[in-house]
Amino acid sequence: MNPSQLLISITTVLVCAGFPILGQSQVPKTDNQSWNDVQFTIPLDKRTEVVFHGTLRLGDNMTDPVDERWGIRFNSTIEKHVILQTLYFHREAKPRRGH
């Protein structure tokens, strides 16, 4: 391959690589979201408590739940400034509508 053919081949590849990929969707310019968190703490005794928590994120301009999280946690106070935590956390996320 001579230098002029190489230059034409490289130029062709660079020009073709610059075109947008049509299979990808455009990200919307605006998307209103709402994050809602709730947490309940129930003391079991003086040093132990159980915590239930959940999060719901409404996306797609607050029309669809796109992220849901919930969990349960046990807190045990070992010393005044030392707390041992055991946690189970579950998360579900959904792609934007239509994708």
C-alpha positions in Angstrom: 0.0 0.0 0.0 1.6 3.3 -1.0 1.5 6.4 1.2 -1.4 8.1 -0.7 -3.6 5.0 -0.4 -2.8 4.8 3.3 -3.7 8.5 3.8 -7.0 8.0 2.0 -7.8 4.9 4.1 -7.1 6.7 7.4 -9.1 9.7 6.3 -12.0 7.5 5.3 -12.0 5.7 8.7 -11.8 9.0 10.7 -14.6 10.6 8.7 -16.9 7.5 9.1 -16.1 7.3 12.8 -17.3 10.8 13.3 -20.9 10.1 12.3 -23.3 9.6 15.2 -24.4 6.0 15.8 -28.1 5.8 14.9 -28.8 2.9 17.2 -28.3 4.9 20.4 -31.1 7.1 21.8 -30.6 10.7 22.8 -30.5 11.6 26.5 -33.4 14.0 27.2 -32.4 17.6 28.0 -34.5 17.7 31.1 -35.9 15.0 33.4 -37.6 15.9 36.7 -36.9 13.4 39.4 -38.2 12.8 42.9 -36.2 10.8 45.5 -38.3 9.6 48.5 -36.6 8.1 51.5 -38.2 6.5 54.6 -36.5 5.0 57.6 -38.0 3.3 60.7 -35.9 2.6 63.7 -37.2 0.2 66.4 -35.1 -0.2 69.6 -35.0 -3.8 70.7 -33.1 -3.1 74.0 -30.7 -0.5 75.4 -27.8 -1.5 73.0 -29.6 -3.0 69.9 -32.0 -1.6 67.4 -33.4 -2.7 64.0 -33.8 -0.2 61.1 -36.0 -0.6 58.1 -35.3 1.7 55.2 -36.5 2.3 51.7 -35.9 4.6 48.8 -38.0 5.2 45.7 -36.8 7.4 42.8 -39.4 8.5 40.3 -37.9 9.4 36.9 -39.0 10.1 33.4 -40.6 13.4 34.6 -41.9 11.7 37.7 -44.1 9.2 35.8 -42.2 5.9 36.4 -40.4 4.3 39.4 -36.9 3.9 38.0 -34.9 3.0 41.1 -36.2 1.1 44.2 -34.1 0.3 47.2 -35.0 -1.3 50.5 -33.1 -2.9 53.4 -33.0 -4.0 57.0 -30.2 -3.2 59.4 -29.3 -4.3 62.9 -27.3 -1.9 65.0 -25.5 -3.1 68.1 -23.6 -0.6 70.4 -20.3 -2.2 71.5 -18.9 0.9 73.2 -20.0 4.5 73.4 -18.5 5.4 70.0 -18.4 1.9 68.4 -21.5 0.5 66.7 -21.6 -2.8 64.9 -24.0 -2.9 61.9 -25.4 -5.9 59.9 -27.2 -4.9 56.8 -29.2 -6.4 54.0 -29.7 -4.1 51.1 -31.7 -4.7 47.9 -31.8 -2.5 44.8 -33.8 -2.6 41.6 -33.2 -0.2 38.7 -35.1 0.1 35.5 -33.9 1.7 32.2 -35.6 4.8 30.9 -39.0 4.2 29.4 -38.9 2.8 25.9 -35.3 1.5 26.1 
